[in-house]
Amino acid sequence: MGYRYMLHYGFGHGGNFMMILFVLLFIAILYVLFKSNKNNTLSVAEVTENPLTILKKRYAKGEIDKAEFEEKKKDII
C-alpha cells in the first residue's frame, strides 16, 4: 500500500525528477549570483592605493603629461 499511496499523491518517480530538477536549479542560481558578485568587488590593491600611486599610474599610461604630473604631485605633497 505504501508505494501505491506515494505514486497516487505525486511522490513517486515524478517527485524524484522534480527534486533533482530543483537541486540543479538551486545550484545554477547560486553559481550565477557568486559569479556576478565576484566581478563587482574591488581588489585590496584598488582600495589601498594612495593618490601619488594613482598619479604615477596615470602618467605611465600617458593620460597626463610631465608638466601636469609635476603640478599635481606638488598639490598632493
N, C-alpha and C positions, 0 to 999 in steps of 0.2 A: 504494500500500500504506500510506503514512503516514497518510492521512486515515481510512481504514477501521480502522487499528490504534488510532488515538486514540478513535474512536467506540466501539470494542469495549471499551475499558477505562474509559469514562466521562469522557473529557476533551473531548468534543465540545460540542455545543450545551448539554447539561445542565450541563457543567462551567462554561461561561461564565455561565449563570444562577446557579449556586451561588456563583461568585466575586463577582458583583455583589451578591448577597444577603448574603454575608459582609462585604463592604466597607460596605454600608449598615447592617448590624447593628453593626459596629465603630464607625461614626460616631455612631450613636444612643446607644450605651453611653458614649462619650466625652462627648457632649452632656449626658447625664443626670448624669454624675459632676461635670463642671465647673459645671453649674448648681446642683447641691446644695451644692458646696463654696463657691460664691460667697455663698450665703445664710448660711453658718455662720461667716464670717470677721468679725473685728472691724475697724472702721474705725480709722484713725490717731487721729481725734478722741476716740474712746471710750477708747483706750489711754492717751493723754497727758493726760487731764483730771485736774486736781488736786482735792482734797477740797472746797475752797472753791467751785470752779465747780459741782461736783455739788450742793453745798448751795444755791447760788443758784438752780439749775435747779429743785430740789425746792420751794423757796419760791415761785418763779414759777408753777409748776404748781398750787400750792395744796395740796401734800401735807403741808406743815408750816405752822404759824402763825408770827407775828412773834416771839413770846417764845421758841419753840423754836429758831427761826433764830438769834436773838441768842445763846442759850445754847450752841448747837453751834458757832457762829462763835468764841466765846471759847475753847472747847475746842480748836479747830483751830489758832488763832493763838497 
